[in-house]
């Protein structure tokens, strides 16, 4: 039992110190937005192209949960891209727009 507790504490400390910073998210989020804008352009979705291009000009919103973090571009309320990360790994995905 004590070994499991020690492993969990070590994993939590490692997660805290390897939590990605906002700079790690910016490039990945902008690349995801660029790909989304390109996909919208190929599908002739003018609104999507304009929205994604405008979102690239804004700053994202970074939230840390100490062991993991989230980055939303352009903001958490109207995110076109959501990124999550932990242990220096970052993954981004496009959010569906209504």
N, C-alpha and C positions, 0 to 999 in steps of 0.2 A: 504494500500500500504506500509506503513512504517513497519507494522508487518511482511510482507513478506520479506522485506529488512533485518530486524533484524534477522529473522530466517535463511536467507541465509548467513549472516555474521557469526552467531553462528555456522552453519554447516561447513563453510569454516575454521574457527578457529579450530574446533574440528578435521576436516580432516587433517589439518596441523600438529597438535600435536599427532595424532594417526597414522600417515603415517608409515607403517612398514619399519624397517631398513633392511639392506642387510642380517644380520644374520637370520632374520625370513624367508628369502627366501631360504637360502642355504640348509637347511634340507629338505624342501618340494621339491625343485628342484632335489636334489640327489635321493630322494625316487621315484620321477616320472621317472627319468632316469633309476633307478634300475628296476622298473616295465617294462619300455620299453625294456630294455635289456633282461629281462626274457621272455617277449612276443616274441621278435625276436629269442631267442634261441629255443623256442617251435616251431616256424615256420621255423626253420633252415635257418634263414637269418644271415649268418656269418658276412657280411659287417655291418649290423645294430648292431650286438652284439659288434663288435670291435669298431665301431664309438661311441656307447653309453658308453662303458667302458672307452675309451680314454677321452671322454667329462667329465666323473666323476673326472678325475685327474686334470682338469684345473679349474681355478677360473672363476666365472661368472662375468657378467657385470651388474652393478646396475645403474639405472637411476632414478632420482627423478623428479617429476613434481610438487613438493610442496604439492599438495593435494592428489596425488596418486603416485605410483611408478611402475617400471617395472624391472624385473631381467631376463637376458638371460644367458643360459648356453650352450656352452662355451663362446660365444660372440654374440652380436646382429646381426652381419653380417652372421654368420653360426649357428644359434640357433637350438639346438635339443629340448630344453625346453624353453617355454616362461611363465613367471609368472607375474601376475598383482596383485596389492594390494592397499587397502585403508581402513581406519578405523580399522586397525590392522588385517584385513582379507586378506589372501593370497590364490590365486588360481593358479595352474600350469597346463599346458597342453603340450602335445607333439606336435611338429611341423612336418608337412610332409616333408620328405626328397626326393630330386630328384635324 
